[in-house]
């Protein structure tokens, strides 16, 4: 009976994850107790650890257990790295689309003890910060996660996530009313971007998010011309690339800036553009927010 265990797998079992529930279900379907399955191969405790804690045994033991069960190894193991990266990509896409409830569901499937690379830790704690700030409205928790990601796992000035973490801290301090701290942090992020002119174009989606968030921060700080400059630059970059990505969010931010400047006519124009783009992109959060702002301005004018 072939175990389906190829050379690549045998050399990388440490990067594998046992699907303990699958293993247990197969064992029971074959009529084996844990002791029956383990007899002559390993201890019953080893089988128990496989099933209860998804613990990967040695290659030799795993092959023998699969031979006794007459099942290929790929039925009970997955590439942990691949699974992790799939979840991380989903997490990034959801967070960039402001789908933080779904992002929270995804991040609950990732356990910090499964992370191995600094890059994974960095993104994990950064998105924990985003969820804490923008879904759970907990700026203190957000600051903890952003600080952890930045201080422990950002090692280069050319790291986009370093800038994202600093911007996240700044926005968290805006929500706490700590405007002096927010100003210092956003200024720090801008200094990094100015000293590394190619940094922002390495990761275009995060580039747009960073510029939009900087605009939100400067709007909260009352620096409306600066806020308008950053959001308009992001809009132009998106248009130059013929991309609709985040355009609804950027136009919504532009509308918010005009509200603060008490220019309701321009604000209404920007909110209508955000509304239309949100419908095209199927972006319910921005659509709801834009509709609310349009209604608010309409009531004010009537």
C-alpha positions in Angstrom: 0.0 0.0 0.0 1.5 3.3 -1.1 1.4 6.1 1.6 1.4 8.8 -1.0 4.4 10.4 0.9 6.8 11.9 -1.7 10.4 12.9 -1.1 9.4 16.6 -0.8 7.0 15.8 1.9 9.4 13.5 3.8 11.9 16.2 3.9 9.5 18.8 5.2 7.4 17.2 7.8 8.1 20.0 10.2 6.2 22.3 7.9 3.2 19.9 7.8 0.1 20.0 9.9 -1.7 16.8 10.8 -5.5 16.9 10.5 -6.1 15.1 13.7 -9.9 14.9 13.3 -9.5 13.3 9.8 -7.0 10.8 11.3 -9.4 9.9 14.1 -12.3 9.5 11.8 -10.3 7.2 9.5 -9.0 5.1 12.4 -12.5 4.6 13.7 -13.9 3.7 10.3 -11.3 1.0 10.0 -12.3 -0.4 13.4 -9.0 0.3 15.2 -8.7 1.5 18.8 -5.8 3.8 19.5 -4.0 0.9 21.1 -4.7 -1.4 18.1 -3.3 1.2 15.7 -0.2 1.9 17.8 0.7 -1.8 18.5 4.2 -2.5 17.2 4.7 1.0 15.8 4.5 3.5 18.6 2.9 4.2 21.9 -0.9 4.8 22.3 0.1 8.2 23.6 1.6 9.1 20.3 -1.6 8.3 18.4 -3.5 10.3 21.0 -1.3 13.3 20.4 -1.8 13.1 16.7 -5.6 13.1 17.1 -6.0 15.6 20.0 -3.2 18.0 19.4 -2.4 17.6 15.7 1.2 16.6 16.6 3.3 15.3 13.7 5.2 12.1 14.6 8.4 11.0 12.9 8.4 10.2 9.2 8.8 6.5 9.9 6.0 6.3 12.4 3.7 8.4 10.2 4.3 6.1 7.2 3.7 3.0 9.3 0.5 4.3 10.7 -0.8 5.2 7.3 0.1 1.8 5.9 -1.9 0.1 8.7 -4.8 2.4 8.0 -4.4 1.8 4.2 -4.6 5.6 3.6 -2.4 8.0 1.8 -0.6 10.6 3.9 -2.1 13.5 1.9 -5.5 12.6 3.4 -4.4 13.6 6.9 -1.7 16.3 6.4 -1.7 19.7 4.9 1.2 22.1 4.1 1.0 24.4 7.1 2.9 27.1 5.3 0.6 27.1 2.4 -2.5 27.1 4.6 -1.1 30.0 6.6 -0.3 32.1 3.6 -3.7 31.5 2.1 -5.3 32.8 5.3 -2.8 35.8 5.4 -3.8 36.7 1.8 -7.5 36.5 2.6 -6.8 38.6 5.7 -5.0 41.3 3.7 -7.8 41.5 1.1 -10.6 41.7 3.6 -8.8 44.4 5.7 -8.1 46.5 2.6 -11.8 46.3 1.7 -12.8 47.3 5.3 -14.4 43.9 5.8 -13.2 43.7 9.3 -15.8 41.3 10.7 -14.8 38.7 8.1 -11.1 39.6 8.8 -11.7 38.9 12.5 -13.1 35.5 11.6 -10.1 34.7 9.5 -7.5 35.9 12.1 -9.2 33.7 14.7 -8.2 30.7 12.6 -4.5 31.7 12.9 -2.7 30.9 16.1 0.4 32.8 17.0 2.2 29.5 17.9 1.8 28.5 14.2 3.8 31.5 13.0 7.4 31.0 12.2 8.7 33.8 10.0 9.1 37.4 11.1 7.1 38.4 8.1 4.1 36.4 9.3 4.3 37.7 12.8 4.5 41.3 11.5 1.4 41.0 9.4 -0.5 39.0 12.0 0.0 41.7 14.7 -0.6 44.5 12.3 -4.0 43.2 11.2 -4.8 42.5 14.9 -4.2 46.2 15.4 -6.5 47.1 12.4 -9.3 44.9 13.7 -8.9 46.3 17.3 -9.0 49.9 16.0 -11.6 49.8 13.2 -13.9 47.0 14.2 -13.7 46.8 18.0 -13.0 50.5 18.6 -10.3 49.7 21.0 -7.4 52.1 20.3 -5.4 50.9 23.4 -5.4 47.3 22.1 -4.6 48.6 18.6 -1.6 50.5 19.9 -0.3 47.3 21.7 -0.5 45.3 18.5 1.0 48.0 16.2 3.8 48.6 18.6 4.5 44.8 18.8 4.6 44.4 15.1 6.8 47.5 14.6 9.3 47.1 17.4 9.8 43.3 17.1 9.4 42.5 13.5 10.0 45.6 11.3 13.7 45.6 10.5 14.1 47.9 7.6 13.1 51.5 6.7 12.0 50.2 3.3 9.3 47.9 4.9 5.9 49.1 3.9 4.4 47.5 7.0 6.6 49.7 9.1 4.9 52.7 7.7 1.5 51.1 8.1 2.2 50.4 11.7 3.2 54.0 12.4 0.2 55.3 10.6 -2.0 52.9 12.6 -0.5 54.2 15.8 -1.2 57.8 14.7 -4.8 57.0 13.9 -5.3 55.2 17.2 -4.0 58.3 19.0 -6.4 60.4 17.0 -9.2 58.3 18.4 -7.8 58.7 21.9 -7.6 62.4 21.5 -3.8 62.3 21.8 -3.4 64.7 18.9 0.2 65.7 19.6 1.3 62.1 19.6 -0.7 61.5 16.4 1.0 64.5 14.7 4.5 63.2 15.7 3.8 59.7 14.4 2.3 60.8 11.0 5.2 63.2 10.6 7.6 60.3 11.2 5.8 58.1 8.6 6.0 60.9 6.0 9.8 61.4 6.7 10.3 57.7 6.0 8.3 57.9 2.8 10.2 61.0 1.7 13.6 59.4 2.4 12.6 56.3 0.4 10.8 57.6 -2.7 10.3 54.2 -4.3 8.9 52.6 -1.1 5.2 53.5 -1.7 5.1 52.1 -5.2 6.4 48.7 -4.2 3.0 47.8 -2.7 0.4 49.7 -4.6 -2.7 48.7 -2.5 -1.0 49.6 0.7 0.3 52.8 -0.9 -3.3 53.9 -1.5 -4.4 52.9 2.0 -1.5 54.8 3.6 -2.2 58.0 1.7 -5.9 57.8 2.5 -5.3 57.2 6.2 -2.7 60.1 6.3 -5.5 62.3 4.8 -7.9 61.1 7.5 -5.4 61.9 10.2 -4.6 65.4 8.9 -8.3 66.1 8.5 -8.7 65.2 12.2 -5.8 67.5 13.0 -7.5 70.3 11.2 -4.8 70.5 8.5 -7.3 70.4 5.6 -5.0 71.5 2.7 -2.5 68.8 3.6 -5.3 66.2 3.9 -6.6 67.1 0.5 -3.2 67.0 -1.1 -2.6 63.4 0.1 -6.0 62.0 -0.8 -5.9 63.7 -4.3 -2.5 62.3 -5.0 -3.7 58.8 -4.1 -6.8 59.3 -6.4 -4.5 60.4 -9.2 -2.2 57.4 -8.8 -5.2 55.1 -8.9 -6.5 56.8 -12.1 -3.1 56.7 -13.7 -3.1 52.9 -13.2 -6.7 52.6 -14.4 -7.6 51.0 -11.1 -10.8 51.3 -9.1 -9.1 49.8 -6.1 -10.0 51.9 -3.0 -11.2 54.8 -5.1 -14.6 54.7 -3.3 -12.8 55.0 0.0 -10.6 57.8 -1.2 -13.5 59.9 -2.6 -15.3 59.3 0.7 -12.3 60.7 2.6 -12.2 63.7 0.2 -15.9 64.2 1.0 -15.2 64.1 4.7 -12.5 66.8 4.3 -14.9 69.1 2.5 -17.5 68.6 5.2 -15.0 69.8 7.8 -14.2 72.8 5.5 -18.0 73.5 5.4 -18.1 73.1 1.7 -21.2 71.0 1.4 -21.6 71.3 -2.3 -18.2 69.8 -3.0 -18.6 67.2 -0.2 -21.9 66.1 -1.8 -20.2 65.7 -5.2 -17.4 63.5 -3.7 -19.9 61.4 -1.7 -22.0 60.7 -4.8 -18.8 59.5 -6.6 -18.0 57.3 -3.6 -21.5 56.0 -3.6 -21.3 55.0 -7.3 -17.9 53.5 -7.0 -18.9 51.5 -3.9 -21.9 50.1 -5.8 -19.5 49.0 -8.6 -17.0 47.5 -6.2 -19.7 45.9 -4.0 -18.2 47.7 -1.0 -21.1 47.8 1.5 -19.4 49.8 4.3 -18.4 52.8 2.1 -21.9 52.6 0.4 -23.6 52.8 3.8 -21.4 55.7 5.0 -21.7 57.6 1.7 -25.5 57.3 1.8 -25.6 58.5 5.3 -23.5 61.6 4.5 -25.6 62.4 1.4 -28.8 62.2 3.5 -27.3 64.3 6.2 -26.3 67.1 3.8 -29.6 66.9 2.0 -31.5 67.3 5.3 -29.2 70.2 6.2 -29.9 72.0 2.9 -33.6 71.5 2.9 
